[in-house]
Amino acid sequence: MSSAPDPRDELPEHLPALRAFAISLCGDVSTADDLVQDTIVKAWTNIEKFAVGTNMRAWLFTILRNTFFSIRRKRKREVADSDGVHAGRLCEKPAHDGRLAFNDFRRAFNQLSAEHREVLILAGASGFSYEDVAEMTGVAVGTVKSRVNRARARLCDLLGLAEGEDPISGADAATIAVVSASGVRAA
């Protein structure tokens, strides 16, 4: 009982020809090597689409050519911005006060004990329920609630806030954006 040979075994035979074709298309050895790699990955993952008994090299060249032109079409829509000028115009950096407020918050947060940081991240920033946090940390729900309350009070104390005052209340949009972008929400 003989089984048909796996067409993937034939792929390495075509690498030199694929590379030469890719270099002729790209004009750059490094880009050509990337293109050949993409071609082999596509061929490998779509080998069931290859008709055994047909020309493997022609099939691979078609994949390489289509991949090359697809990449070129995508690049036509891209804007070269090596010095970051265009990207700098697309966003507005937060106001100086926002960065300072966030730095103060981060410094105060890092002064909290590990247990307090943990419960604020889990129950505050990550949005887990007290019950979930209790299960994750292996302590009672009441202990989690107590730690969150003490952690919030300590954080407010370190930030010089009145009891119950939100660390970002009254903040401008830039400050809120900085705190939101950090992945840390007010606890």
VENTAHU-V69618 format. One record per backbone hydrogen bond with DSSP energy under -0.5 kcal/mol. NH is the residue of the N-H (numbers start at 0). CO is the residue of the C=O. E is the energy in kcal/mol with one decimal. If there is no record, write none. Layout:
BEGIN
<<NH/CO/E> <NH/CO/E>>
END
This chain:
BEGIN
<<8/5/-1.8> <9/6/-1.4> <10/7/-1.2> <12/9/-0.9> <13/9/-0.6> <13/10/-1.6> <14/11/-1.1> <17/13/-2.7> <18/14/-2.8> <19/15/-2.3> <20/16/-2.3> <21/17/-2.8> <22/18/-2.6> <23/19/-2.0> <24/20/-1.7> <25/21/-3.1> <26/22/-2.8> <31/27/-2.4> <32/28/-2.6> <33/29/-1.9> <34/30/-2.2> <35/31/-2.6> <36/32/-2.3> <37/33/-2.6> <38/34/-2.3> <39/35/-2.6> <40/36/-2.4> <41/37/-2.4> <42/38/-2.7> <43/39/-2.9> <44/40/-2.5> <45/41/-1.4> <46/43/-1.0> <48/45/-2.3> <49/46/-1.5> <51/49/-0.8> <53/50/-2.1> <55/53/-0.9> <58/54/-1.8> <59/55/-2.7> <60/56/-2.8> <61/57/-2.0> <62/58/-2.0> <63/59/-2.7> <64/60/-2.8> <65/61/-2.6> <66/62/-2.5> <67/63/-2.6> <68/64/-2.5> <69/65/-2.1> <70/66/-2.4> <71/67/-2.2> <72/68/-2.3> <73/69/-2.0> <74/70/-2.4> <75/71/-1.7> <76/72/-0.9> <76/73/-0.7> <77/73/-0.5> <77/74/-0.7> <79/77/-0.5> <83/80/-1.2> <87/83/-2.0> <88/84/-1.0> <88/85/-0.7> <89/85/-0.7> <89/86/-0.9> <90/86/-0.6> <92/90/-0.5> <97/94/-0.6> <98/94/-1.6> <99/95/-2.3> <100/96/-2.7> <101/97/-2.3> <102/98/-2.5> <103/99/-2.5> <104/100/-2.5> <105/101/-3.0> <106/102/-2.5> <107/103/-2.6> <108/104/-3.1> <109/105/-2.3> <110/106/-0.7> <110/107/-1.0> <111/107/-0.6> <111/108/-1.2> <116/112/-2.7> <117/113/-2.5> <118/114/-2.2> <119/115/-2.1> <120/116/-2.4> <121/117/-2.7> <122/118/-2.9> <123/118/-0.6> <123/119/-1.5> <124/119/-1.9> <125/120/-3.2> <127/121/-2.5> <132/128/-2.5> <133/129/-2.6> <134/130/-2.2> <135/131/-2.6> <136/132/-2.6> <137/133/-1.5> <138/133/-1.4> <143/139/-1.9> <144/140/-2.5> <145/141/-2.4> <146/142/-2.6> <147/143/-2.7> <148/144/-2.3> <149/145/-2.7> <150/146/-2.9> <151/147/-2.6> <152/148/-2.2> <153/149/-2.6> <154/150/-2.5> <155/151/-2.5> <156/152/-2.2> <157/153/-2.8> <158/154/-1.9> <159/155/-0.6> <159/156/-1.0> <160/155/-3.1> <164/161/-2.4> <168/165/-1.4> <170/167/-1.8> <175/171/-2.0> <176/172/-2.4> <177/173/-2.1> <178/174/-2.4> <179/175/-2.8> <180/176/-2.8> <181/177/-1.1> <182/179/-1.5> <183/178/-1.0> <184/182/-0.6>>
END
